[in-house]
Amino acid sequence: MDCGSGLLLLLMRSIGKVDPGQVLLVHTEEPSVPPDLLDWARLAGHEVVASTAEHPAGPWQVSVRRGGSRAIPAVPAVSEAVFTSGPATPIGQRLWLYSNFHCNLACSYCCAESSPRAPARLLAVGVALDVAAEFSALGGRELLVTGGEPFLHPEIQTLTTELARLLPVTVLTNAMTFRGPRLAALEAMPRDRVTLQVSLDSADSALHDEHRGSGSHAKTLAGITLARNLGFSVRIAATLHEDEADTAEALHLLLDSLDIEAADRLIRPVAQQGFAEYGQPVSIDTLQPEPTITNDGIWWHPVAVTDPAMRVADHPLPLAPAFDIIRDTVAVQDAAHREGRRHVFRCA
């Protein structure tokens, strides 16, 4: 690893586990790391006390003494975006929760590697509520429940309704499972506190179905109509490969016909994560963080939950230390290359 591919986040996690004055030993085979550690230690308020190599070509061992206080500069504002314009969401304002990882679809670009065969990895309702309670106490404003397909979670009604008592909730869904108990779960959710964000990639059913599965376009349109007839606010999110960007105009015309407001539309690029063999490369060095909870940890961003280099914590609780790690990592990056985050990859 190097500092751009995830080492910086790992350093920020690891230095927090030692007391001020104690030493963290970094063993590396990457030639760029020893000089980068000098800059990192200076910016983060620590000290490199030794750097040795077994031979000139490495590997290297670098000893870093933790400083006595957080001396990291403030994070500047960020405004640049990809595909969808607008400012980055401040860290601590929005929190993502992966309710589960199994799905009725196996989309070709799924960043979470979800499919009907994927392990469910269910987020327990009790854990989700504890997370949401801490997030609310920290000043959080918005919860987003994603997956997998959240409506495959056996307790989706309880999960969503109880979360909505604490904060407004947006549920990301393909809108294809609204029947039987799942329709009853939808009908029981509070309209004033729950918004649905539905994935619809194209006005062209063939293009949509190519990535998401045969017949999915028609079923998704039916689900959108049903949800709106039930009184839910519905947003639409499209995921497009770069060579499909010219299809956006037709999609907007379709959404006009469905009376979907412009503010409730999102067009995002494919991230080269999970199942996606190509798309926009993302890393902690280029990706504006949006903290994300799964049943087994906390992650930098919802598109990065299959990337070990983007794991912030090994458990979903507590949130506060993970937020500190994220903020400190961003501050060090921004202090090093003042232009700030290069990409705002919007998932909502």
Residue pairs with C-beta under 8 A, 6 or more apart in sequence:
1 7
1 10
1 28
1 30
1 309
2 30
2 32
2 33
2 36
3 11
3 32
3 33
3 36
3 40
3 285
4 283
4 284
4 285
5 283
5 285
5 309
6 283
6 284
6 307
6 308
6 309
6 310
7 28
7 30
7 33
8 40
8 284
8 285
8 329
8 332
8 333
9 284
9 300
9 309
9 310
9 311
9 312
9 325
9 329
10 309
11 24
11 26
11 37
11 40
12 44
12 325
12 328
12 329
12 332
13 312
13 313
13 325
14 24
15 24
15 44
15 46
15 64
15 66
16 321
16 324
16 325
18 24
18 66
19 66
20 66
20 67
20 68
20 69
21 65
21 66
21 68
22 65
22 66
23 49
23 63
23 64
23 65
23 66
24 63
24 64
24 65
24 66
25 61
25 62
25 63
25 64
26 33
26 37
26 61
26 62
26 63
26 64
27 59
27 60
27 61
28 34
28 58
28 59
28 60
28 61
28 62
29 58
29 59
29 60
30 58
31 57
31 58
31 60
33 60
33 62
34 51
34 60
34 62
37 48
37 51
37 62
37 64
38 48
39 336
40 46
40 332
41 47
41 48
41 64
43 72
43 73
43 332
43 335
43 336
44 67
44 71
44 72
44 328
44 332
45 67
45 69
45 70
45 71
45 72
46 64
46 65
46 66
46 67
47 64
47 65
47 67
48 62
48 63
48 64
48 65
49 63
49 64
49 65
50 61
50 62
50 63
51 60
51 61
51 62
51 63
52 60
52 61
53 59
53 60
53 61
70 328
72 328
72 331
72 332
72 335
73 331
73 334
73 335
74 331
75 91
75 327
75 330
75 331
75 334
76 334
76 338
76 340
77 87
77 340
78 87
78 88
78 288
78 340
78 341
78 344
79 87
79 88
80 340
80 341
80 342
80 343
80 344
81 87
81 88
81 343
81 344
81 346
82 268
82 269
82 280
82 343
82 344
82 345
82 346
83 240
83 267
83 268
83 269
83 346
84 266
84 267
84 268
84 346
86 344
86 346
87 344
88 288
88 341
88 344
89 288
89 290
91 289
91 291
91 323
91 326
91 327
91 330
92 138
92 139
92 140
92 291
92 323
92 327
93 139
93 140
93 141
93 142
94 140
94 141
94 142
94 143
94 144
94 290
94 348
95 131
95 132
95 135
95 140
95 142
95 143
95 144
95 291
95 292
95 293
95 319
96 143
96 144
96 146
96 290
96 291
96 292
96 293
96 302
96 347
97 123
97 128
97 131
97 132
97 143
97 144
97 145
97 146
97 163
97 292
97 293
98 112
98 121
98 123
98 146
98 147
98 148
98 292
98 293
98 294
98 295
98 302
98 305
99 122
99 123
99 128
99 145
99 146
99 147
99 148
99 150
99 153
99 156
99 159
100 120
100 121
100 122
100 123
100 147
100 148
100 149
100 150
100 152
100 153
101 112
101 113
101 114
101 118
101 119
101 120
101 121
101 147
101 148
101 294
102 114
102 115
102 116
102 117
102 118
102 119
102 120
102 121
102 147
102 148
102 149
102 152
103 110
103 114
103 115
103 116
103 118
103 147
103 148
103 149
103 152
103 174
104 116
104 149
104 152
104 174
104 176
104 177
105 114
105 115
105 116
105 149
105 174
105 176
105 212
105 213
105 216
106 114
106 115
106 116
106 117
106 213
106 275
107 114
107 211
107 212
107 213
107 275
108 210
108 211
108 212
108 275
108 276
109 211
109 239
109 241
109 270
109 271
109 274
109 275
109 276
109 279
110 274
110 275
110 276
111 271
111 273
111 274
111 275
111 276
111 302
111 303
111 304
111 305
111 306
112 147
112 148
112 274
112 305
112 306
113 274
113 275
113 306
114 147
114 148
114 149
118 148
120 148
120 152
121 148
121 294
121 295
121 296
122 153
122 154
122 295
123 153
123 159
123 293
123 294
123 295
123 316
124 295
125 155
125 158
125 159
125 162
127 295
127 316
127 317
128 159
128 162
128 163
128 293
129 162
129 163
129 166
130 317
131 293
131 316
131 317
131 319
132 140
132 143
132 163
132 166
132 167
133 166
134 317
134 318
134 319
134 320
135 143
135 167
135 319
136 166
136 167
138 319
138 320
138 323
140 167
141 167
141 168
142 167
142 168
142 169
142 170
143 163
143 166
143 167
143 168
143 169
143 170
144 169
144 170
144 171
144 172
144 197
144 302
144 347
144 348
145 159
145 160
145 163
145 169
145 170
145 171
145 172
146 171
146 172
146 302
146 347
147 153
147 172
149 173
149 174
149 176
149 177
150 156
150 160
150 171
150 172
150 173
151 171
151 173
151 177
151 178
151 182
151 185
151 186
152 177
152 182
153 159
156 182
156 185
157 184
157 185
157 186
157 188
157 189
160 169
160 171
160 185
160 189
160 194
161 188
161 189
161 190
161 194
163 169
164 189
164 190
164 193
164 194
165 193
168 193
168 194
168 195
169 193
169 194
169 195
170 194
170 195
170 196
170 197
170 235
170 348
171 194
171 195
171 196
171 197
172 197
172 199
172 237
172 347
172 348
173 196
173 197
173 198
173 199
173 223
174 198
174 199
174 212
174 216
174 220
174 223
175 196
175 198
175 199
175 219
175 220
175 222
175 223
175 224
175 226
175 227
176 216
176 219
176 220
176 223
177 223
178 186
178 223
178 226
178 227
183 226
186 227
186 230
186 232
187 230
189 232
191 230
191 231
191 232
191 233
194 232
195 232
195 233
195 234
195 235
196 227
196 232
196 233
196 234
196 235
197 234
197 235
197 236
197 237
197 266
197 348
198 220
198 223
198 224
198 227
198 234
198 235
198 236
198 237
199 212
199 220
199 237
199 238
199 239
200 208
200 217
200 220
200 221
200 224
200 236
200 237
200 238
200 251
201 207
201 208
201 211
201 212
201 238
201 239
201 240
201 251
202 208
202 217
202 238
202 240
202 244
202 247
202 250
202 251
203 247
203 250
203 251
203 253
203 254
204 247
204 250
205 217
205 218
207 244
207 247
208 216
208 217
208 220
209 215
209 216
209 217
211 239
224 234
224 236
224 258
227 234
228 234
233 264
234 260
234 264
235 260
235 264
235 265
235 266
235 348
236 255
236 260
236 264
236 265
236 266
237 265
237 266
237 267
237 268
237 347
237 348
238 248
238 251
238 265
238 266
238 267
238 268
239 268
239 269
239 270
240 247
240 248
240 267
240 268
240 269
240 270
241 269
241 270
241 278
241 279
242 269
242 270
242 279
242 280
248 267
251 267
252 265
255 265
266 346
266 348
268 345
268 346
268 347
269 279
269 280
269 345
270 276
270 278
270 279
270 280
271 279
271 280
271 282
271 303
271 304
271 345
272 278
272 279
272 280
272 281
272 282
273 279
273 282
273 303
273 304
273 306
273 307
274 303
274 306
280 343
280 345
282 301
282 303
282 304
282 343
282 345
283 309
283 310
284 300
284 309
284 310
284 329
284 333
285 333
285 342
286 341
286 342
286 343
287 300
287 301
287 303
287 304
287 341
287 343
287 345
288 301
288 341
288 343
288 344
288 345
289 300
289 301
289 326
289 329
289 330
290 300
290 301
290 302
290 347
291 298
291 299
291 300
291 312
291 319
291 322
291 323
291 326
292 298
292 299
292 300
292 301
292 302
292 304
292 305
293 299
293 316
294 305
294 316
295 316
296 314
296 315
296 316
297 311
297 312
297 313
297 314
297 315
297 316
298 311
298 312
298 313
298 315
298 316
298 319
298 322
299 305
299 310
299 311
299 312
300 310
300 311
300 312
300 326
301 310
301 345
301 347
302 347
303 345
303 347
304 310
312 322
312 325
312 326
313 321
313 322
313 325
330 341
333 341
334 340
334 341
